[in-house]
């Protein structure tokens, strides 16, 4: 007998740009919004469109939290440098480029981890706007 699995739930599009979203836990949103920003809803989605001002939205599209309401800006959105690559260790794109191109001490991901501590933290769920 063949069992049919439930069809995957479709992720709703961003209510502003109609772009693709990514499921994010509520705990991530709670830690990312600035004090005073109200959070209503249980399930949130991260807007993956770089040019869209929306950071998070709810399934029903009623709540949209803008990038400028966040503590940590989303790295792939249109943000000015310094761009954080690792939110747990506060490692920027420039720091990684320095170790690779200028200091020439890193040629592998393991070298970069050792020299910058990038991707070695365990607080991604609350420090990374994408939830890790």
C-alpha positions in Angstrom: 0.0 0.0 0.0 1.3 3.4 -0.9 0.9 6.2 1.5 0.3 9.7 0.2 1.9 12.4 2.1 0.1 15.7 2.7 0.9 18.3 0.1 3.4 20.9 1.3 1.8 24.1 2.5 2.3 27.0 0.1 4.1 30.0 1.6 2.1 33.2 1.0 3.6 36.0 -1.0 4.7 39.3 0.5 1.6 41.6 0.6 3.7 44.6 -0.7 5.9 43.2 -3.5 4.1 39.9 -4.1 7.6 38.3 -3.9 8.7 35.0 -2.4 8.7 34.5 1.4 10.5 32.3 3.9 8.9 30.9 7.0 10.4 32.3 10.2 9.7 31.5 13.8 7.9 34.1 16.0 10.8 34.1 18.5 13.0 35.4 15.8 10.6 38.2 15.0 10.2 39.1 18.7 14.0 39.4 19.0 14.5 41.4 15.8 11.9 44.2 16.1 12.8 47.4 17.8 11.2 48.2 21.2 7.6 49.5 20.8 6.9 47.7 17.5 3.8 45.6 18.0 3.8 42.0 16.9 0.5 40.3 16.2 0.2 36.8 14.8 1.7 33.4 15.3 3.3 32.6 11.9 5.6 35.0 10.2 7.4 35.1 6.9 10.5 36.9 5.8 10.2 38.8 2.4 13.1 37.6 0.3 12.9 40.4 -2.3 16.0 42.7 -1.9 14.3 45.9 -3.0 11.1 45.4 -0.8 10.9 47.4 2.4 9.0 44.6 4.1 11.1 42.4 6.5 8.3 40.2 7.9 4.7 39.6 7.2 1.9 37.3 8.5 0.1 34.6 6.6 -3.0 36.8 6.2 -0.9 39.7 5.0 -2.3 42.0 7.6 0.9 42.6 9.5 4.0 43.9 7.7 7.1 44.8 9.6 9.5 47.1 7.7 13.2 46.7 7.5 13.7 50.0 9.4 11.7 48.6 12.4 14.4 45.9 13.0 17.3 45.8 15.4 19.5 44.0 12.8 19.1 44.8 9.2 18.6 41.9 6.8 21.9 41.4 4.9 20.4 40.7 1.4 18.1 43.7 1.5 19.4 47.0 0.2 21.4 48.1 3.2 24.6 50.2 3.4 27.8 48.7 4.7 28.9 47.3 7.0 27.0 44.2 6.0 26.8 41.6 8.7 27.4 38.0 7.4 27.4 36.4 10.9 25.0 38.0 13.3 26.1 35.9 16.3 29.7 37.0 16.1 29.1 40.4 14.5 31.3 39.5 11.5 31.0 41.8 8.5 31.5 41.1 4.8 34.5 43.5 4.9 36.2 41.6 7.7 35.9 38.3 5.8 37.2 40.0 2.6 40.2 41.4 4.5 41.2 37.9 5.8 40.9 36.4 2.3 42.2 39.2 0.0 44.4 41.4 2.2 45.8 39.3 5.0 45.6 36.2 2.8 45.3 34.0 5.9 42.1 32.3 4.8 41.5 30.1 1.8 38.8 27.8 3.2 35.6 28.1 5.2 37.4 26.5 8.2 40.1 29.2 8.0 37.5 31.9 8.0 35.7 30.4 11.0 39.0 30.1 12.9 40.1 33.7 12.2 36.8 35.5 12.4 34.6 33.2 14.5 31.9 33.5 11.8 29.4 30.7 11.7 30.5 29.4 15.1 27.8 30.9 17.3 24.6 29.3 18.4 22.2 32.3 18.7 21.1 32.4 15.1 17.4 31.8 16.1 17.3 35.2 17.9 20.2 37.2 16.4 19.8 36.4 12.7 16.7 38.0 11.0 16.2 34.9 9.0 16.3 32.8 12.1 19.5 31.0 11.3 
